[in-house]
Amino acid sequence: MSKAEQNRQLIMDYFAAWSAGDVEKGESYYSDDFVCYQAGHSAMAGVFHGKQELHDRWIAPLLKMTNNRWYVSGEPEIILAGDDGIVVIVHETMERDGKGKISTDKLVVYTIRDDKITTCRMYDGDQGAIDDFWA
């Protein structure tokens, strides 16, 4: 199996964990020096250094604000898979009391090293609508 195929399988397994709601397993795919970038202007946007900071400043608040109504597709659309990473579009749906439901097609660029995700760059298809949802 080529490195690109291994990266494709790793990302499919990663999204299967998130789709099943398994936060701990999803976070286990990140390297110790993991960095995540979330585009936008809301409180959810920013740069997150390390698994714990991403959990504390992005994942936990997202789950709290949605009352655990965050749904991630287990079948991302693979745009490009290479030896150093992968680019996907993933469909997410979130629901908040008083804000309703929103769906987004998120472009995500992953860098993968030693079978771990080292960087993640997330860009929502309609960033303004997502920023308003988190306001």
N, C-alpha and C positions, 0 to 999 in steps of 0.2 A: 504494500500500500504506500503510495507517495505521501510526502509530508502534507501537500494540499488536501489529499483525501483524509488524512488523519485529522487535520484542522477542521474539515467539514464535519466529520463524525463528532469531534469534541463539541463543536457548536450545537449540533443537533441534540446531543446528550444534555448540554447546558440548558437549552430551551425546553427540553422535556422536563427538567427539574423545575424551572420557573412555571411552566404550564400546569404542573401538578401542585403548585403552591408550596414547594419544598425550598424555603428560603435558605436553610442551612446548606443543603446540597448545592443550590445555585451559587452561593457564596464560596463554596469549596473549589470552584474552578479558577478563582483569582490567585495570582501570584502574591508573594509577601510584599513586593514593591509595586503593587497594582495602583494605577491612577485612572480615574474616570472623569470625563468631561461631559456635562449636560448643557446643551445650548439653551438660550433663553434669558429672560429677565425676571423670572419669578423667584421666590424663595427656594424653589427646587433646583434652580440652575446653579452651575458653578463647577469648580474643580474639587475633586474628592481624592485625597491621598490615603491609600490603604483601604483594606476591606472594612475595618472598623469604622472609619470616617464615612465611607459610603453607606454603611448600614445605619449609623447614627444620624446622618444628615440627609439621607435620601430615601433609603428603603423603609426604615421604621416610620418616619413622618408620612410617607406615601401610604403605607398600610393603615396608619392611624386616621389620616384624613379621609380615606376611602372606606374606613370601617371594614378593611380586608376585601374590598370589592375592586381588586386590580387583577385583570385577567390578561395573561400573556399567551399568545399563540405558540403552540409547540412545534409549528412548522414555518420557520422563517423562510423568506425567499432569498436564496443565495444569489448574490449578484456577482461576486468574484471570490474565489478561494485560491490562496497562494501558500507558499512555504512559510511566510512570516505572519500571515493573518487572513482575515476574511471580512467581507462586506456583506451585510444582510439588510433586508427590510423586514421588520417584525410588526405584526398587528397587535396593538394593546387596546384594551377598553378599561376605563375607570369610571367609578360612580361616587359622587359625593352628595351628602344631604345638603339641600339648598342650592346645589349647582347642577344636579342632573347627571347624565351620563355623557361621556365623550369617548370617541375612538380615534386612534392615531396610527398612521403608518410611519414607523420610526426607522430612519436610516441609521445603522450602527456600524462603526468601523472598529474591528478588534485587531489588536496585535497579540500574537501568541508566541511564547517562548517556553521551551521545555515542558510542553503540554499544559501550560497554564496561561490564562488571559492576563496580559501585563498592562494593556491599555484598552479603554473603551471610550469611544466618542459617539455621543447620541444626539441626533438631530430630528426633531419632530416635523412631519409634513406641513402642519399648520401651527407654527410655533406661537403665533399670537393667540390662537384659540386655547392652546395648552397653557400659556402664561395666564390668560384670563381665568381658566379653570382652577389654577392654584392660588389665585389672588383672594 
